Amino acid sequence: MKTVQKVVQIIVQTIFIWGFLLVGTWLSSALHLQIPGSIIGLLLLFLCLKTHLIKLEWVDAGATFLTGELLLFFVPAAVGVIQYDEIFGIIGIKLIVVIILGTIVVMASTGFVAERFAKGDAAK
Amino acid sequence: MTVAFGLIGTVVIFYASKWLYARYEKIWLSPLLICPLILVIILLTTGTSYAQYNSGADILSTLLGPATVAFAVPMYKNYALLKKNALAIFASLLVGCIVAIVSSLMLALAAGLNNDMINSLVPRSITTPIAMDISTIIGGDPTMTAVFVIVTGLTGSIVGPIVIRTLRFRRAASKGLLLGMGAHGCGTSKAFEFGELEGTFSSLAMIVAALVSIILSETFFPYLAKILLS
């Protein structure tokens, strides 16, 4: 019984969070913004929590589910890579090397600057 | 049948790979690598097209939208810490975004890739919808960019922990920020494996990096491209 309740709670809260996405998407197109609806929805939800318009308990379980299972939602897009011939062969190998090296450089530089200025969390 | 496989098959194989990853803790067993790989093999051996597969799996991609919105919750919970680290967040992400643009251009030029490909590569570390917009702005091909974004996410979720270990980054802020900056949502998902703080910093990195990149693509990029690509 407990599990059923929990599942229903997650589904209801996910739909509630989805509502913020719809409003965000609508605002984005109505106001011709460059920012996608999901980011506007995020900012709206954050503001609603901050101003106590909505309570944390109303979205916490749904948000924990959605953020926790994020990788699963990327799987279909990752499978979709097979549709593109560009990424195979010599050019593909070059692209992969550029992406790997580029990602390492971006991560290392971001990390160095952050490590220098960060404070407040448990540094060991 | 295929519709059901697209959804149920993906979910089952994903959790099986997650179990495998938890059991053996090998980086190359990352669910984001193994699960799509198994699915690709199944599609190829059964002669199923991606469109057929995706008619069922599509709902999972749709959930990326509300999932992005949901990051408001960990940000709200850790607001005080984020505020205290505003300087670290902004400085590191500005550097990250500039390095992303410059390194893409330099590396792609060195590899001898053509200009269309280079422009499509530049926004690859940003979350998909914005990356596609930026790609259009700077003269790339948005669909190709979408592919590079997911390949970057895959790569980043594997390379990220290696970078953290090798360079000995200790703070939750650094780990989270570099993962979100370098590998958008895939990096953020990895960051949550490190802990909630890392994940929160990573979610914020994903959003701020996207916004900073939009600004840079209209200001800094055209200037740099004029020098390097002509």
Boltz contact constraints between the chains, C-beta under 6 A:
constraints:
  - contact:
      token1: [A, 17]
      token2: [B, 66]
      max_distance: 6.0
  - contact:
      token1: [A, 17]
      token2: [B, 69]
      max_distance: 6.0
  - contact:
      token1: [A, 17]
      token2: [B, 70]
      max_distance: 6.0
  - contact:
      token1: [A, 18]
      token2: [B, 66]
      max_distance: 6.0
  - contact:
      token1: [A, 20]
      token2: [B, 69]
      max_distance: 6.0
  - contact:
      token1: [A, 21]
      token2: [B, 65]
      max_distance: 6.0
  - contact:
      token1: [A, 21]
      token2: [B, 66]
      max_distance: 6.0
  - contact:
      token1: [A, 21]
      token2: [B, 69]
      max_distance: 6.0
  - contact:
      token1: [A, 34]
      token2: [B, 214]
      max_distance: 6.0
  - contact:
      token1: [A, 36]
      token2: [B, 129]
      max_distance: 6.0
  - contact:
      token1: [A, 38]
      token2: [B, 65]
      max_distance: 6.0
  - contact:
      token1: [A, 38]
      token2: [B, 68]
      max_distance: 6.0
  - contact:
      token1: [A, 38]
      token2: [B, 69]
      max_distance: 6.0
  - contact:
      token1: [A, 39]
      token2: [B, 207]
      max_distance: 6.0
  - contact:
      token1: [A, 41]
      token2: [B, 69]
      max_distance: 6.0
  - contact:
      token1: [A, 42]
      token2: [B, 69]
      max_distance: 6.0
  - contact:
      token1: [A, 42]
      token2: [B, 71]
      max_distance: 6.0
  - contact:
      token1: [A, 42]
      token2: [B, 72]
      max_distance: 6.0
  - contact:
      token1: [A, 45]
      token2: [B, 69]
      max_distance: 6.0
  - contact:
      token1: [A, 45]
      token2: [B, 72]
      max_distance: 6.0
  - contact:
      token1: [A, 46]
      token2: [B, 72]
      max_distance: 6.0
  - contact:
      token1: [A, 46]
      token2: [B, 75]
      max_distance: 6.0
  - contact:
      token1: [A, 46]
      token2: [B, 76]
      max_distance: 6.0
  - contact:
      token1: [A, 49]
      token2: [B, 76]
      max_distance: 6.0
  - contact:
      token1: [A, 59]
      token2: [B, 73]
      max_distance: 6.0
  - contact:
      token1: [A, 63]
      token2: [B, 70]
      max_distance: 6.0
  - contact:
      token1: [A, 63]
      token2: [B, 73]
      max_distance: 6.0
  - contact:
      token1: [A, 66]
      token2: [B, 66]
      max_distance: 6.0
  - contact:
      token1: [A, 66]
      token2: [B, 67]
      max_distance: 6.0
  - contact:
      token1: [A, 66]
      token2: [B, 70]
      max_distance: 6.0
  - contact:
      token1: [A, 67]
      token2: [B, 70]
      max_distance: 6.0
  - contact:
      token1: [A, 70]
      token2: [B, 67]
      max_distance: 6.0
  - contact:
      token1: [A, 70]
      token2: [B, 185]
      max_distance: 6.0
  - contact:
      token1: [A, 70]
      token2: [B, 189]
      max_distance: 6.0
  - contact:
      token1: [A, 71]
      token2: [B, 31]
      max_distance: 6.0
  - contact:
      token1: [A, 71]
      token2: [B, 32]
      max_distance: 6.0
  - contact:
      token1: [A, 71]
      token2: [B, 189]
      max_distance: 6.0
  - contact:
      token1: [A, 72]
      token2: [B, 14]
      max_distance: 6.0
  - contact:
      token1: [A, 73]
      token2: [B, 60]
      max_distance: 6.0
  - contact:
      token1: [A, 73]
      token2: [B, 63]
      max_distance: 6.0
  - contact:
      token1: [A, 73]
      token2: [B, 64]
      max_distance: 6.0
  - contact:
      token1: [A, 73]
      token2: [B, 67]
      max_distance: 6.0
  - contact:
      token1: [A, 74]
      token2: [B, 186]
      max_distance: 6.0
  - contact:
      token1: [A, 75]
      token2: [B, 10]
      max_distance: 6.0
  - contact:
      token1: [A, 75]
      token2: [B, 14]
      max_distance: 6.0
  - contact:
      token1: [A, 75]
      token2: [B, 35]
      max_distance: 6.0
  - contact:
      token1: [A, 75]
      token2: [B, 36]
      max_distance: 6.0
  - contact:
      token1: [A, 76]
      token2: [B, 54]
      max_distance: 6.0
  - contact:
      token1: [A, 76]
      token2: [B, 57]
      max_distance: 6.0
  - contact:
      token1: [A, 76]
      token2: [B, 60]
      max_distance: 6.0
  - contact:
      token1: [A, 76]
      token2: [B, 61]
      max_distance: 6.0
  - contact:
      token1: [A, 77]
      token2: [B, 61]
      max_distance: 6.0
  - contact:
      token1: [A, 77]
      token2: [B, 150]
      max_distance: 6.0
  - contact:
      token1: [A, 78]
      token2: [B, 36]
      max_distance: 6.0
  - contact:
      token1: [A, 78]
      token2: [B, 150]
      max_distance: 6.0
  - contact:
      token1: [A, 79]
      token2: [B, 36]
      max_distance: 6.0
  - contact:
      token1: [A, 79]
      token2: [B, 39]
      max_distance: 6.0
  - contact:
      token1: [A, 79]
      token2: [B, 40]
      max_distance: 6.0
  - contact:
      token1: [A, 80]
      token2: [B, 50]
      max_distance: 6.0
  - contact:
      token1: [A, 81]
      token2: [B, 147]
      max_distance: 6.0
  - contact:
      token1: [A, 82]
      token2: [B, 40]
      max_distance: 6.0
  - contact:
      token1: [A, 83]
      token2: [B, 50]
      max_distance: 6.0
  - contact:
      token1: [A, 84]
      token2: [B, 147]
      max_distance: 6.0
  - contact:
      token1: [A, 94]
      token2: [B, 111]
      max_distance: 6.0
  - contact:
      token1: [A, 98]
      token2: [B, 107]
      max_distance: 6.0
  - contact:
      token1: [A, 98]
      token2: [B, 108]
      max_distance: 6.0
  - contact:
      token1: [A, 98]
      token2: [B, 111]
      max_distance: 6.0
  - contact:
      token1: [A, 99]
      token2: [B, 151]
      max_distance: 6.0
  - contact:
      token1: [A, 99]
      token2: [B, 152]
      max_distance: 6.0
  - contact:
      token1: [A, 99]
      token2: [B, 155]
      max_distance: 6.0
  - contact:
      token1: [A, 100]
      token2: [B, 155]
      max_distance: 6.0
  - contact:
      token1: [A, 101]
      token2: [B, 107]
      max_distance: 6.0
  - contact:
      token1: [A, 102]
      token2: [B, 103]
      max_distance: 6.0
  - contact:
      token1: [A, 102]
      token2: [B, 104]
      max_distance: 6.0
  - contact:
      token1: [A, 102]
      token2: [B, 107]
      max_distance: 6.0
  - contact:
      token1: [A, 103]
      token2: [B, 152]
      max_distance: 6.0
  - contact:
      token1: [A, 103]
      token2: [B, 155]
      max_distance: 6.0
  - contact:
      token1: [A, 103]
      token2: [B, 156]
      max_distance: 6.0
  - contact:
      token1: [A, 103]
      token2: [B, 159]
      max_distance: 6.0
  - contact:
      token1: [A, 103]
      token2: [B, 182]
      max_distance: 6.0
  - contact:
      token1: [A, 104]
      token2: [B, 159]
      max_distance: 6.0
  - contact:
      token1: [A, 105]
      token2: [B, 99]
      max_distance: 6.0
  - contact:
      token1: [A, 105]
      token2: [B, 103]
      max_distance: 6.0
  - contact:
      token1: [A, 106]
      token2: [B, 96]
      max_distance: 6.0
  - contact:
      token1: [A, 106]
      token2: [B, 99]
      max_distance: 6.0
  - contact:
      token1: [A, 106]
      token2: [B, 100]
      max_distance: 6.0
  - contact:
      token1: [A, 106]
      token2: [B, 125]
      max_distance: 6.0
  - contact:
      token1: [A, 106]
      token2: [B, 182]
      max_distance: 6.0
  - contact:
      token1: [A, 107]
      token2: [B, 160]
      max_distance: 6.0
  - contact:
      token1: [A, 107]
      token2: [B, 163]
      max_distance: 6.0
  - contact:
      token1: [A, 107]
      token2: [B, 178]
      max_distance: 6.0
  - contact:
      token1: [A, 107]
      token2: [B, 182]
      max_distance: 6.0
  - contact:
      token1: [A, 108]
      token2: [B, 163]
      max_distance: 6.0
  - contact:
      token1: [A, 109]
      token2: [B, 95]
      max_distance: 6.0
  - contact:
      token1: [A, 109]
      token2: [B, 99]
      max_distance: 6.0
  - contact:
      token1: [A, 110]
      token2: [B, 92]
      max_distance: 6.0
  - contact:
      token1: [A, 110]
      token2: [B, 96]
      max_distance: 6.0
  - contact:
      token1: [A, 110]
      token2: [B, 177]
      max_distance: 6.0
  - contact:
      token1: [A, 110]
      token2: [B, 178]
      max_distance: 6.0
  - contact:
      token1: [A, 110]
      token2: [B, 181]
      max_distance: 6.0
  - contact:
      token1: [A, 111]
      token2: [B, 169]
      max_distance: 6.0
  - contact:
      token1: [A, 111]
      token2: [B, 174]
      max_distance: 6.0
  - contact:
      token1: [A, 111]
      token2: [B, 178]
      max_distance: 6.0
  - contact:
      token1: [A, 113]
      token2: [B, 91]
      max_distance: 6.0
  - contact:
      token1: [A, 113]
      token2: [B, 92]
      max_distance: 6.0
  - contact:
      token1: [A, 113]
      token2: [B, 95]
      max_distance: 6.0
  - contact:
      token1: [A, 114]
      token2: [B, 88]
      max_distance: 6.0
  - contact:
      token1: [A, 114]
      token2: [B, 92]
      max_distance: 6.0
  - contact:
      token1: [A, 114]
      token2: [B, 173]
      max_distance: 6.0
  - contact:
      token1: [A, 114]
      token2: [B, 174]
      max_distance: 6.0
  - contact:
      token1: [A, 114]
      token2: [B, 177]
      max_distance: 6.0
  - contact:
      token1: [A, 115]
      token2: [B, 169]
      max_distance: 6.0
  - contact:
      token1: [A, 115]
      token2: [B, 171]
      max_distance: 6.0
  - contact:
      token1: [A, 115]
      token2: [B, 174]
      max_distance: 6.0
  - contact:
      token1: [A, 117]
      token2: [B, 87]
      max_distance: 6.0
  - contact:
      token1: [A, 117]
      token2: [B, 88]
      max_distance: 6.0
  - contact:
      token1: [A, 117]
      token2: [B, 91]
      max_distance: 6.0
  - contact:
      token1: [A, 118]
      token2: [B, 85]
      max_distance: 6.0
  - contact:
      token1: [A, 118]
      token2: [B, 88]
      max_distance: 6.0
  - contact:
      token1: [A, 118]
      token2: [B, 171]
      max_distance: 6.0
  - contact:
      token1: [A, 118]
      token2: [B, 173]
      max_distance: 6.0
  - contact:
      token1: [A, 118]
      token2: [B, 174]
      max_distance: 6.0
  - contact:
      token1: [A, 120]
      token2: [B, 81]
      max_distance: 6.0
  - contact:
      token1: [A, 120]
      token2: [B, 84]
      max_distance: 6.0
  - contact:
      token1: [A, 121]
      token2: [B, 171]
      max_distance: 6.0
  - contact:
      token1: [A, 121]
      token2: [B, 172]
      max_distance: 6.0
  - contact:
      token1: [A, 121]
      token2: [B, 197]
      max_distance: 6.0
  - contact:
      token1: [A, 123]
      token2: [B, 170]
      max_distance: 6.0
  - contact:
      token1: [A, 123]
      token2: [B, 171]
      max_distance: 6.0
  - contact:
      token1: [A, 124]
      token2: [B, 170]
      max_distance: 6.0
